[in-house]
């Protein structure tokens, strides 16, 4: 079977970037309003490492700044702020 020039994959929305667990932690802390220094202290890593994480996250998410990053994270359901954009995850242990 040959693929047509109007392949369905050309109409999909762009895939979400793959973010590490640490990058997701950093995004949550950015969304909570922490500075890079505060994030470093909370995660017990250097501020330079946080700076690198933020730079990598901005590149992966194609955002230009922290505000745009938080908007992206809310849009894709990566963070929950003040009970906005929150959903209860099932407890698989009780199933």
C-alpha positions in Angstrom: 0.0 0.0 0.0 1.4 3.4 -1.0 1.2 6.5 1.1 -0.6 9.4 -0.4 0.8 12.9 -0.4 -1.9 14.0 2.0 -0.7 11.7 4.7 -2.6 12.1 8.0 0.6 12.7 10.0 1.0 16.1 8.3 -2.2 17.3 9.9 -1.3 16.4 13.5 -0.4 19.0 16.1 3.2 19.2 17.1 4.3 16.6 19.6 5.0 17.6 23.1 8.7 17.7 23.8 10.2 15.0 25.9 11.1 16.5 29.3 13.0 14.8 32.1 11.5 14.3 35.5 14.0 17.0 36.8 12.9 19.4 34.1 9.3 18.9 35.1 10.2 19.6 38.7 11.9 22.8 37.6 8.9 23.9 35.6 6.6 23.3 38.6 8.9 25.5 40.8 9.1 28.2 38.1 5.3 28.2 38.0 5.2 28.5 41.8 7.2 31.7 41.4 10.6 30.6 42.7 13.8 32.2 41.5 16.6 30.1 40.1 18.4 30.5 43.4 15.4 29.3 45.3 14.9 26.4 42.9 18.6 25.4 43.4 18.2 25.4 47.2 15.0 23.4 47.1 16.4 20.8 44.7 19.8 20.9 46.4 21.7 21.6 43.1 23.7 24.6 42.0 22.1 27.7 40.5 24.2 27.2 37.4 22.5 23.7 37.0 19.1 25.4 37.3 20.1 28.0 34.7 21.1 25.2 32.4 17.8 23.3 33.0 15.8 26.5 32.3 17.7 27.1 29.1 17.2 23.6 27.9 13.5 23.7 28.9 12.9 27.0 27.0 14.6 25.5 24.0 12.6 22.3 24.1 9.3 24.0 24.6 10.1 26.8 22.1 9.3 29.5 24.6 11.2 32.7 25.1 10.8 33.4 28.8 9.4 32.2 32.1 6.0 33.6 31.6 5.6 31.9 28.2 7.0 28.7 29.8 4.3 28.8 32.5 1.6 29.4 29.9 2.9 26.5 27.9 3.0 24.2 31.0 -0.6 25.2 31.8 -1.7 24.6 28.2 -0.2 21.1 28.2 -1.3 20.2 31.7 2.3 20.0 33.1 1.5 22.2 36.2 -1.4 22.9 38.5 -1.7 26.4 39.9 -4.1 27.3 42.7 -6.4 24.4 41.8 -6.5 25.6 38.2 -5.7 23.0 35.5 -5.7 20.2 38.2 -7.0 16.7 37.8 -7.0 13.9 40.3 -4.9 11.0 39.1 -6.2 7.5 39.8 -4.7 5.7 42.7 -3.4 2.5 41.0 -2.4 0.9 44.3 -6.1 0.6 45.3 -7.1 -1.0 42.0 
